[in-house]
Amino acid sequence: MASALTEKLSRLVKEMRGQARITEANVTDMLREVRMALLEADVALPVVRDFIARVKEKALGQEVLGSLSPGQALVGIVNRELATTMGQGLPGAELNLAAQPPAVVLMAGLQGTGKTTTTAKLAKLLTERRKKKVLTVSADVYRPAAIEQLKTVTKQAGAEWFPSTGEQKPVDIARAALDHAKRHYFDVLLVDTAGRLAVDEALMQEIRELHAALNPVETLFVVDAMQGQDAMNVAKAFGEALPLTGIVLTKTDGDSRGGAALSARHVTGVPIKFAGTSEKIDGLEVFDAERHAGRVLGMGDIVALVEQVTANVDMAAAQKLAAKVKSGESFDLNDFLAQIQQMNQMGGLSSLMDKLPTQMSAKAGQVDMDRAEREIRRKQGIIHSMTAQERRKPELIKATRKRRIASGAGVQVQEVNRLLNEFGQMQDMMKKMKGGGLMKMMKRMGGMKGLGGGGMPKLPF
């Protein structure tokens, strides 16, 4: 999230940490840099002023001046105030579904913010994490593809979709969907509304009528993280037209300046409830202001990293592989492919690296992440070009087969050889894990300074 802002603020945080003595002069210098970083990130001026004033007041108090490590104390204040600006401690941060079923959630926002996709992502999150029976419906009768798009993404999310057409009135669609949801015992009804390229009175009047007809328990304002300064004006218009209960921030994985998050929350006074982290259907996470502030300041989000890995690792497959290795069965190319696919399910290398602290991800950043991602996809292509027998018995792959596999995958024979060499290294590692070899191996790895240290086999990613 907010790559430009993160880069600038994390550099400032590093400088602040090194301060042995905090004075009014160096606090003023630091805050001038923070102010410029926030303005360049398209954070609205009133939000910047409020943030800087709060940090300055606390930075010049006893909390910092009397601290043994004033630099660290100042970083802590900036972190806390950034989290407060993002909505830390605001009531209603959790999605409220405490209503007579179905709980209606109205999705509002401009066209192009990712509202329809976000509706399906929210359906998936509620279905999987909160075990709700979810129905979606599109009241967007102006964009021809909107209704069909919601149908497609809702199916991907594993929820149910209520049909509508461009000839119907939005209020009639919403009432019919609500009636259907009641009769078929749905827990939640998600209503995707029409967007416009800009705020206009017709849009606002229509969404006010929808709100009156549905009486939703949640009215979520969907805003694009890359929207910049205009996010404040749009948020203000929607906040005046509707009793908003929360914000969904989309496209936080883009090269955004990040100002929309702070501006929209400040203007509406409601918490950011969700953040879109990728284009994938599961790329939506519950927004935690403190953790996101840590990310912006380059401190990383290890909690989110652990959650991401835990949610996406196939434990049954992992246990099956462990049992296979323990029994002495050979680790084959099917197993090798499964390990690569696990990485993709976790969002790929770049998604994992984003959640590491800046100093750690910067080291990894020396390697071209895009090239690494392409390399993973190439390995998958090579294995997919093999026959089932070749995957089970890699020893069968000789010169003629290598040429056929290379041709099928669109690569050179040398790349097939490289993959087989890496597979061989991993296979050797798995053999050492059998019996008591695992403990010896862990001890050897424990003595290494870092990844790629002496004797560490090269992994496929």
Disulfide bonds with the S-S distance in Angstrom:
none
